[in-house]
Amino acid sequence: MAIMNVNPTRMQLTKLKKQLTTAVRGHKMLKDKRDELMRQFLDLVRETRTLRDSVEQKLTDCNAHFVNASAVMSKESLDASLMSPKQQVTLETSSKNVMSVEIPQFTTSARTSDSGDIFPYGFAYTSFELDDAIISLNSVLEDLIKLAEMEKSCELMSAEIEKTRRRVNSLEHVMIPRYQDTIKYISMKLEENDRSSRTRLMKVKDMLLDKAHNYSGKQH
């Protein structure tokens, strides 16, 4: 592992030790965040899969009703019946923060509260099969919007998990080892300098003693 390009001083050593402590603390927090995101993501994926299966089944039933309606009504009559819808649904969007991920929240509201307004036609010239198709399509609308919300949330959480995973790996396998190796290098350099300084001081002391007293501190 390459060490950092820093001066091997005690001040730099103290600074790097503080940075290492911060990096280790940040690594633990990011790991905890990644693990919690993964837990919530997997729960959401399971819920989404269940809802998707339900929606697909409802859409299959809805399609079957429309097929039945088209079998007993002419194409012109069917198109004319669906040409002028009476009901209108408004979709409002917001978001909520989940582990620093802004996931969407979708809310719907109908223009009127009359349940009969889902039928854009009178009942005199249409078949009950078309009624069943409209009812089934209306019943699946809320689940479709909820499914879109959940799948977008899964996408955003997955991206955040990947980003957090990369940051965890960078700290764990690059930054923290670099801090540790650099601290070790500076500590060894400082110890080496201390030994050299002590050796020089001992030699100077011996030289001074020899000069002053014609005596060597190495002789007893």
C-alpha positions, -999 to +999 in steps of 0.1 A: +000+000+000+014+034-010+019+058+018+008+095+017+033+121+005+036+139+039+065+152+060+074+127+088+068+151+117+052+147+151+026+173+142+017+154+110+016+122+129-009+137+154-030+150+125-031+117+107-041+098+138-071+121+142-080+117+105-077+079+110-100+080+140-125+100+119-122+076+089-128+046+112-158+062+127-171+072+093-165+036+080-186+022+108-215+047+103-215+039+065-215+002+071-244+006+095-262+027+069-255+002+041-268-027+063-300-009+073-306+002+037-301-034+025-326-046+051-352-020+041-345-026+004-350-063+007-383-058+026-395-034-001-385-058-029-405-086-014-435-062-010-431-050-046-429-085-060-461-095-041-479-063-054-466-068-089-480-104-090-514-090-078-514-062-103-505-085-132-533-109-123-558-080-121-547-066-154-551-101-169-587-102-156-593-066-168-580-075-203-603-106-204-633-084-196-624-060-224-620-090-248-655-102-238-669-067-243-653-064-277-668-098-286-704-086-280-701-049-291-689-035-324-656-016-324-674+016-333-698+012-303-669+003-280-648+033-291-677+057-289-686+045-253-650+052-241-645+085-260-657+110-233-647+101-198-665+118-169-641+111-141-607+126-137-579+115-114-552+139-101-518+126-091-498+145-065-462+137-057-442+143-026-412+125-010-400+112+023-365+107+036-354+071+043-318+068+053-309+099+033-328+086+002-357+108-010-382+082-021-414+093-039-449+094-024-479+094-048-513+105-038-544+104-060-577+123-058-608+120-080-625+150-095-659+138-080-668+114-053-696+097-073-686+061-080-708+061-110-686+086-128-661+059-136-685+049-164-681+074-194-713+062-210-749+054-205-760+019-199-787+016-226-764+007-255-735-011-238-729-045-224-724-056-188-690-071-200-679-035-206-691-025-172-670-053-156-640-042-176-643-006-164-648-017-128-618-040-129-596-013-145-607+012-119-599-012-091-564-018-103-555+019-108-546+025-071-524-006-071-507+004-103-498+038-089-486+022-056-465-002-077-449+026-096-441+043-063-425+012-048-405+003-079-391+038-081-382+036-044-364+003-050-344+019-079-334+049-057-325+028-027-305+004-049-285+033-063-278+046-028-268+012-016-243+009-044-229+044-037-226+036+000-210+003-007-183+020-029-176+045-001-173+017+025-149-002+003-128+029-005-124+036+032-119-001+042-095-010+014-078+022+004-080+052+028-078+035+062-048+012+052-031+043+037-035+062+070-023+032+090+007+026+067+016+063+067+013+065+105+035+034+108+061+049+084+062+083+103+064+066+136+094+045+124+110+076+109+106+095+142+120+066+162+149+063+138+156+101+142+154+098+180+179+070+180+202+090+157+198+120+179+206+100+211+237+085+194+249+119+183+244+133+218+263+105+233+292+110+209+292+148+216+291+141+254+321+117+250+340+142+230+333+170+256+344+147+284+375+137+266+383+173+259+376+185+294+390+157+315+409+135+291+383+109+300+361+087+279+326+079+292+330+045+275+359+035+298+353+025+335 
